[in-house]
Amino acid sequence: MFWGAIFTAIGISMIINHVFKIDLPIFQICIGVFLIYLGVKWIFGSFDMDIKPRITNSAAIFGKGDFSFPTGEQEKDKNKAKYEVVFGSGTIDLRGIDLSKEDVNIKIETVFGESILLIDKNTPFTIKSETVFGQTSLPMENKSFMGTQSYRSENFNDSTNHLIIKANVVFGSLKIMDSLPDKSTAEKPAF
C-alpha cells in the first residue's frame, strides 16, 4: 500500500507539472515521505507494523500493567527501580516497600499514557515531577500541567530513610495517591 501511494503521488505530480505547469519537487517529497515511513517502522520495532502490547515487570507499552516494588527493573544495588508506561496504563504499587535499610529511588516514565502510583500513607517520601503537555496530580490536590513540581510527605525527614521518586510525564498523566498500608483493604482505583 505504501509503494502504491508513492507511485500515485509521482503520477499525479507529473500530470500537474505537464497540464498546469506547476513544478512540484516530487523527488524530494517522496524521499522525505520514505524516510518518515522508515523512521516510524523503526520506532515501532519492526517492519511489519503489527503493534503488539509489551508488558513486563517494569514496563507497559501499548497495554495495561500492574507493578510493585521490588519487581521493577532493579539496578545492582537493589535500592532503585524504574517503571515505564508508554501508550498504555499502569498502576505502580509501592505500599509494601521496605525502607528499614536505606533510601529507595524510584523513576517513573509516562509517555502518552496514564500511571497511578500508590504509596503507603505512613511512608516518608519526596517527589520531583517534570511534566510536558500532561498532568501530574500529587497528594493534597497539587496539579502540574507543564514544568517541574516537588512534593514532600507530611512525615518526611531528611535524617531518616525515605522514598525518592523522580517522575517524567510527557503527553500523559500521573496520579499519586497515598493510601492505606493494607493491600487487602485498600481498593485500587478503576481507570
Secondary structure, 3 states (H helix, E strand, C coil): CHHHHHHHHHHHHHHHHHHHCCCCCHHHHHHHHHHHHHHHHHHCCCCCCCCCCEECCCEEECCEEEEECCCCEECCCCCEEEEEEECCEEEEECCCCCCCCCCEEEEEEEECCEEEEEEECCCCEEEEEEEECCEEEEHHHEEECCEEEEEECCCCCCCCCCEEEEEEEECCEEEEEEECCCCCCCCCCCC
